[in-house]
Amino acid sequence: MATILRTWSYQYPWLYNTISWLASLSVGGEKRFRHLALQGIKITSDTEILDLCCGGGQTTRFLVEQSQRVIGLDASSVALDRAVQAVPQAEYVEGLAENIPLSEGKFDLVHTSVALHEMETEQLEQIIEEVYRVLKPGGVFTLIDLHKPTNGLFWPSLAVFIWLFETKTAWKLLETDLVEKLTSVGFQDCQQKLYAGGSLQVIQAKK
């Protein structure tokens, strides 16, 4: 599954950014897409934020507009180099999301954007546990990712997107109840909202 376009999208930032821009049109553009998971969350200049699987800083650049304490974490040194160039206001750490090299109870907010669908089931469960560990009591985990469409009109475009750019893990996420997995780890008050005909989900959960 996936095509050469997946490889190219990681090699060439302009291609990745174009794909992201096109995908974001379904919810009103990239700026709105990047803010969907942050709606209703109070963020101040002192809010400790972890942008998990931050990539080249696509969402980090919006987070640093609200807080001076943003850390971006990614497993790819190439992606982090791009993030440093694009968003130098943040701090960056290289590491795995399923083994976050940061202290327990450090963050008020952990955010991740369209990254969980890249993970195998065991990785996903480990990531949720790690996010719970690094959050302060009362802290919030917020995410945006793929979801099985509730409107059949959105199935063709999502299927083509997954076929071109994703792997089998994306299909697995469509069948995964993330709210149930978050609750099983100890998260409370899990709020899920669907967008783009149900093909995108936003979840906010408290520790």
C-alpha positions in Angstrom: 0.0 0.0 0.0 1.1 3.6 -0.6 3.0 4.8 -3.7 6.2 6.6 -4.5 4.3 9.8 -3.7 4.6 8.9 0.0 8.4 8.8 -0.3 8.5 12.0 -2.3 6.2 13.8 0.2 8.8 13.2 2.9 11.8 14.1 0.7 10.3 17.3 -0.8 8.7 19.8 1.7 6.9 21.6 -1.1 5.0 18.5 -2.0 4.1 17.7 1.6 2.9 21.2 2.2 0.9 21.1 -1.0 -0.8 17.9 0.0 -1.5 19.3 3.5 -3.0 22.5 2.0 -5.3 20.5 -0.4 -6.4 18.2 2.4 -7.2 21.2 4.7 -9.6 22.7 2.2 -12.2 20.3 3.5 -12.4 22.1 6.8 -11.8 25.7 5.5 -8.1 26.0 5.0 -4.8 25.2 6.7 -5.0 27.8 9.5 -8.4 26.5 10.6 -7.2 22.9 10.3 -4.2 23.6 12.5 -6.5 25.3 15.1 -9.2 22.7 15.2 -7.6 20.6 18.0 -6.9 23.7 20.0 -10.5 25.1 20.1 -11.7 25.8 23.6 -8.3 25.2 25.3 -7.0 28.1 27.4 -3.3 28.7 26.4 -1.2 31.4 27.9 2.4 32.5 27.3 3.5 30.1 30.2 1.6 27.0 29.1 4.0 24.1 28.8 3.2 22.5 25.4 4.6 19.4 23.7 4.0 19.2 20.0 4.3 15.4 19.6 5.5 14.2 16.2 5.9 17.8 15.2 7.4 17.0 11.7 8.7 20.2 10.1 6.8 22.5 12.5 3.6 22.8 10.5 1.5 23.2 13.7 4.3 24.3 15.9 4.3 27.7 14.2 0.8 28.3 15.4 1.5 27.0 19.0 4.4 29.4 19.5 2.1 32.3 18.7 0.3 31.5 22.0 3.0 30.1 24.3 6.6 30.8 24.8 7.1 27.2 26.2 6.7 24.9 23.2 8.7 21.8 22.7 8.5 19.9 19.4 9.4 16.2 19.4 10.0 14.0 16.4 11.9 10.8 15.5 13.2 12.3 12.3 16.3 14.5 12.5 15.6 15.7 9.0 12.1 16.9 10.0 13.5 18.6 13.1 16.1 20.4 11.0 13.3 21.8 8.9 11.3 22.7 12.0 14.3 24.6 13.5 14.6 26.6 10.3 10.8 27.3 10.0 10.0 27.9 13.7 13.1 28.8 15.7 11.0 30.1 18.6 10.4 26.5 19.8 12.7 24.0 21.5 13.2 20.6 19.7 13.9 17.1 21.0 14.7 14.1 18.9 12.9 11.0 20.2 10.2 8.4 19.8 6.6 9.2 20.7 6.3 5.8 22.3 9.3 6.5 24.5 9.3 10.3 25.2 12.7 11.4 26.5 11.1 14.0 28.8 10.2 14.0 32.5 6.9 12.9 34.1 4.2 15.5 34.7 6.0 18.3 32.6 3.3 19.5 30.3 0.0 21.3 30.5 -0.9 20.4 26.9 0.2 17.6 24.5 -0.8 18.0 20.9 -0.4 15.8 17.9 -1.6 16.3 14.4 -2.3 13.5 11.9 0.5 11.3 13.2 -1.3 8.5 15.1 -2.5 6.8 11.9 1.2 6.1 11.2 1.5 3.9 14.2 1.0 0.1 14.7 -1.5 -0.9 17.4 1.2 -1.6 20.1 3.0 1.7 19.3 -0.3 3.6 19.6 -1.1 2.2 23.0 2.5 3.0 24.2 2.1 6.5 22.9 -1.1 7.1 24.8 0.5 5.8 28.0 3.5 8.1 27.4 1.4 11.1 26.8 -0.5 10.4 30.1 2.9 10.1 31.9 4.3 13.5 30.7 1.1 15.4 31.3 0.5 17.3 34.5 -2.6 16.4 36.5 -5.4 18.2 34.8 -3.4 18.5 31.6 -5.0 18.0 28.2 -4.1 15.7 25.3 -5.5 17.0 22.1 -5.2 15.4 18.7 -6.6 15.5 15.1 -6.4 12.5 12.8 -8.2 10.3 10.3 -11.6 8.8 11.1 -14.0 6.5 9.3 -16.3 8.8 7.3 -19.9 9.1 8.5 -20.9 10.6 5.2 -20.4 8.1 2.3 -19.5 11.0 -0.1 -16.2 11.4 1.7 -15.1 7.7 1.3 -13.7 7.9 -2.2 -11.4 10.9 -1.5 -10.2 9.4 1.8 -9.5 6.0 0.2 -7.5 7.5 -2.6 -5.5 9.6 -0.2 -4.7 6.5 1.9 -3.8 4.5 -1.1 -1.4 7.2 -2.5 0.3 8.3 0.7 -0.4 6.0 3.6 0.1 2.4 4.8 -2.0 -0.3 6.4 -1.8 1.5 9.7 -4.1 4.2 8.4 -6.8 1.7 7.7 -6.3 0.2 11.2 -6.9 3.6 12.8 -10.2 3.9 10.9 -11.4 0.8 12.9 -9.9 2.0 16.2 -11.9 3.6 19.0 -9.4 6.2 20.3 -11.8 7.4 23.0 -11.9 3.9 24.4 -8.1 3.6 24.3 -7.7 6.9 26.0 -10.2 6.1 28.7 -8.6 2.7 29.4 -5.3 4.5 30.3 -7.0 6.9 32.7 -8.0 9.9 30.6 -11.2 11.6 31.5 -13.7 13.9 29.9 -12.8 12.7 26.4 -14.5 14.9 23.9 -14.7 13.9 20.2 -15.8 16.0 17.3 -16.0 15.0 13.7 -15.3 17.1 10.6 -15.2 16.7 6.8 -18.0 14.2 6.7 -16.6 12.3 9.6 -13.3 11.7 7.9 -11.4 13.7 10.5 -11.7 13.5 14.2 -10.6 15.9 17.0 -10.3 14.5 20.5 -9.5 16.4 23.7 -9.0 14.4 26.9 -7.9 15.4 30.4 -5.5 13.6 32.7 
